[in-house]
Amino acid sequence: MSEPHASASAFPPYDPERHERERQEAAVPSWGQDLRRLMVNAVACVGLTTLLIVLAAAGWLVTDGGHEVDLDPVLAAILVALSPVMLAVGAVESERADLGMRRDGVAPLLLLSTFWAVLVQMLAMLLWSWLMGGRGSLAMVLGDPVALLQTTVVVLAVYSWGSALLAAWPTENCLLVGGAIGAAFILVPLAIWRLMVVFEQPPTLERLILWSTLAILGLLALTLGGLVVPLLRRNGPGR
């Protein structure tokens, strides 16, 4: 008489919500796959901005009014400052349970993807420097080690702070998303303004120290965000 009871307990009633949650969690890719996705996104983003630089150098980049866009530090500053925003938008995957940002291993994921993005960006900026010419620090990257070092830490600072926001951006938490978007509306115009100054003028030791400090703080903020944000999202679906 006990066998029917044992058989019934071996097969619990179907729970559609639990089934959907398990299906979504199973659809989240591995950590390595997420890293490759972010690395590919970085190459695509830098490729797009470099294409715009090449078009501007050839005189083929024009506004709606038919005016040519000058290849100058202003254009470079805008493209560099907007690149982390493009990476953040590209990281969103609405079909995933975690919306594109996983809940485990976030800090090392963002650190490695950020260093990769900076490497790709700096390789591209060697071409930018050659095409641009002039006397600013960006134009001097190919021939001046100090200009190269300053530009590298500037790019690292911009990308690290952008990745710190990325930790909170593609999530289901409205407060985190709102905070990330609000911070981006403040930081992006500020970054464009300061990058214009940096790229237009020769490198200095003071700027090198300042941007190195900002880069270190950005890496710390990135790491902290990668550790804290997953804790705030712990009860949601995904890995």
N, C-alpha and C positions, 0 to 999 in steps of 0.2 A: 504493500500500500504506500510505501514511502518513495517508490520509484518515480511516479508522476511528479511529486513535489521536487525531487532532485533534478528531474529533467527540465522542469519549469524554471528553476533557479539558475540553471546553466545557460539559459537564453533570456536575458533581461529584456523588458519591453523596449521597442524601438523608440529612440529619442531623436527627433529630427534636428533639434537645435544642437545637440551634442554631435550628431553625425556631420552637420555642416561645419562645426568648429574644427573637428578632426580633419575634414577634407581641406579646409583652408590652411591649417597648420602644415599638412603634408605638402601643400603647394608651395610653401616658402622654400626657396633654393638654399643650398649650402652656403657657408661662409665664404668659401673660395669662389663660388659662382657669383656671389654679390660683389666680391672684390674685383673680379674680372669685368663685371658690368660697369662698375664705377670707373675702372681704368679705361675701358672702351669709350665711355661717355666723355672722359677727359680728353682723349685723343680727338674725338669728334668735335668737341667744343673748341679746342685750340686750332684744329684744322679749319673750322668755320671762320674764326677770327683772323687767322692767317690769310685765308682767301680774301677777306675784306681788305686786309692790308695790301695784298698784291693787286687787287682791283684798284685801290686808291693810288698805288704807285704807278699803275698804267693809265690812270686818268679815266677809268671806266666806272668808278663809284660816284654816282650822282644823286642829288636830292630830288624830291618830287618836282621842284621848280627848275630842274635842269642844271643846277650848279654843281661843279665838281667838288667832291669832298677832299680836302687837303690831307696828305699823308704827313702828319705832324704829331708831336707828343700829346695833343689833345685827343686825337683819335685813339692813340695807343692807350691812354689813360682810361678812356671810356670802355674800350674792349676788355682791358685787364680787370677793371672793377666789375664789369657785368658777367665775366666768365664764371665766378662762383655761383651767381644767381642762375645762370643757365644750367650749371651742374646740379643745383638743388631742384630745379624744375624737372630736369631729366631723370632724377632719382625717383620721382613719384611713379608708382605703378598701382593704379586703382584696383586692379583685379586681385592683388595680393591682400592677404588678411592684415598684414602689417603696413600696407600702403607703400611699401618699397624700402622701409628702414627696419631692419631686424631688431630683435631685443637682446641678443647675446653677441658678445664680441664686438660691440659697436666702437669702442675706443680704438683698438688696434686696426679695425677696418678703416676708420676715418683717417687715422694717422698715416697708414700705408698709402691709401688712395690720394691723400693730400700731397705727400712727398712725390708720388708719381706724377700728379698733375703739375706740380711746380717744375719737375724735371722736363716734362713735355713742353710746358710753357716757355721755359728758358731756352730750350733748343730752338723753338720757333722764333723767339725774340732775337736770336743771332741773325736770322734772316731779316727780321724787322729792322734791326740796327743797320744792316747793310743797305737795305732799301731806303731807309730814312735819311741817312747822312746828317749833317748839322753838327752842333756842338753840345747838345744836352747829354745827360748821363746815359740815356737810352741809345743815342747815336754813337756813344763812345764804348759800348759794351765789347765790341770786337777788339779794340786796341788798348783798353785801360782795365787792368785787373781790379782796381778799386771801383770803377763803374760797374763791372760785372758783378762784384760782390754786393754792392749796394742794391743793384737791380734784383739780384737773387733774394736778398732778405726782404725787399719790398714785396716781391711777388709771394714769398712765403707768408708774410704777414697778412696779405689780402686773402690768400687761399685758406690759411688756417682759421681766420675769423669767419670766413664763409662756411667752412666745414663745421665750425662750432654751431652755427645756425642750422646746418643741415641735420644735425643730430635731433633737432626738435621739429623740423619742417614737415617731412612726410609722415605724420603720425595722426592717430585718431583723436588726440587730445586737443580740443579747441583752444585752450589756454596756451599750450605750447606752440601751436601753429600761429596763433595771433601774436604771441610775443616774438616769434621768429620773423614774421612778416613786418611787424612794426620796427624791429631792430634793423631789418634790411632797408626800409625806407629812410632810415637815418644814416646808416653806415655807407650805403652805396654812393649817394651824392658827396658825402664827406670824403670817401676814398677817391672819387674822380677828381675832386678839387685838389687834394694833396698829391695825387699821382701826377697831375698836370705840372705842378711845381717841381716835383722830383725829376720827372723826365725831361723837362725843359732846361734845367740848370745842371752845371757840372757837379760831380759827386763831392761830398764833403764828409769829414770825419764825424761831425755832429749829426748829420742825417743818417749816416751808417749806424751810429750808436742808437739813435732814436728808433729807427725801423727794426733794428735787431731786437730791441726791447719789446717792440710791438709784436714781432714774430714769436718771441718766446712766450709772451702773454697769450697770444692767439693759440699756440700749441697747448698751453696749460688749460685754456678755456675749452678747447676742442676735447682734450682728454677728460676734463671734468664733466662736460656735457655728455660724452660717450659713456660715462659711468653712472651719472645721476638720472638722465632721461629714461633709460631702460627701467630703472626702479619705479619711476612714476607711471610707466606703461605696463607694469608686470602682469596685471590682471586681464589685459587685452589678448586677442587672438594673435597667433604668429609665434615665431621663435625669438 
